[in-house]
Amino acid sequence: MLHKKLKPFPEGFFWGASTSAYQVEGAWDEDGKGPSIIDMGSVVPGTTDFKVASDHYHHYQEDVKLFSELGLKAYRFSIAWTRIFPNGDGEVNPKGIEFYSNLIDELKAHNIEPIVTMYHFDLPYALQEKGGWSNRATVDAFVTYSKTLFEAFGDRVKYWLTINEQNMMILHGDAIGTLHVAAENPMKDLYQQNHHMLLAQAKAMVACHEMLPQAKIGPAPNIAAVYPETSKPEDILAASNCTAIRNWLYLDMAVYGRYNNIAWAFLEERDATPDIQEGDMEIMASAKPDFIAFNYYSSQTVAASSGDASDRSSIDGDQQIVIGEAGVYKGATNPNLSKNAFGWEIDPTGFRNTMREIYDRYALPLIVTENGLGAFDKVEDDGSVNDDYRIDFLQKHIDQIRLGISDGVDIFGFCPWSAIDLISTHQGCSKRYGFIHVDREEFDLKELKRSKKKSFHWYNELISRNGN
Ligand code: BG6
């Protein structure tokens, strides 16, 4: 749709930026923190581990000051479950509460709204050893953990995100550092884990509303518009399959409290439906999110299934991520899109498509909790980083939000990835995303000095005119 006149970004729009605990904090075993599955997981050869990361744990005051200079209205970060409960459940670690309490105070003092993700990939290792999400007890541990967060920080935190990219943990667990599923029927086990996470999320949303009537809470999946490779009806059907399994399975449950029928049929076909206990679906139905947070990096293109194993083709270049489900859909590349240095397709228009689809389906306010460009930044002799490619990427995506707003989508914030350089999920620290450069290399920590990239000044100026 071409608009003669674009609607402006609303007053009070949350111009923000995002990080996650294990990718930015470091201090992996300090002040009583327990190990997470990330700390105990294998690191991709040639890339750094997460022990020091950007050392935000020791630099948080300096970092928040920089976020304030950047002009951020909101900062989306995650809490490391193992700082609060070193063993996943049991005793609370007061030092963990203290760290996040200080961070939240610091943000508030700078008029930056904290947006808190409760769980971003870093399951406590102690829980993993007891079966992780395959074990229903992990649901209770998550609920206790979430209630502890509401109690400790609910007086200052209004916006809560339950689980980051649950769909990616289920679809691509290997690539993002979650541990392998060892079970007789791995797929059934995987979707049992998924059911437990959905239940944990539902219970946390109910608890949040009971304990903090003023607070708002929502899920934070990675959602992408899925295109058919051609206009062949079979390709369109494949795109519909993929959309259901990749996107709507997660959001239909979070919003409507029901399993998406296409995704459910897919699980039945694979003998992978989860065991649902009495009362589970009532809980799912009673939990109502206040908004939908979503991460968007790219759209996805698929083609009709060939009906055999060739459907599971690794199409994502450097990422080596397998796209496709035998007999359901096959991954395809989109010849209309360019790619970033890591082989990820760049699709700003797909961003508009995605937000329109989500809003059309659920009619809940939206917030973008990740979007950004991973790149090999170059530091010039004078110390500057001229990341025009990042500015270009972000500007094009912000333009699409404005178009989405003009289409009538209710969207209240944009938190690109990432506020500051951090460690990529599985591609090290040379793959940078931040507005703030952190002076470290893969295996040389240097001084971890912070400096402002060109994109920092650009984003600051854009925020100062509310993006309009
Ligand atoms: C999202 C995650 O999937 O993508 C982040 O929520 C992650 O944790 C981001 O860092 C970018 O992916 P990557 O693999 O480049 O770090």
Residues whose N, C-alpha, C, O or C-beta is under 5 A from the ligand:
A	BS01	BG6	E165 G374 I423 S424 T425 H426
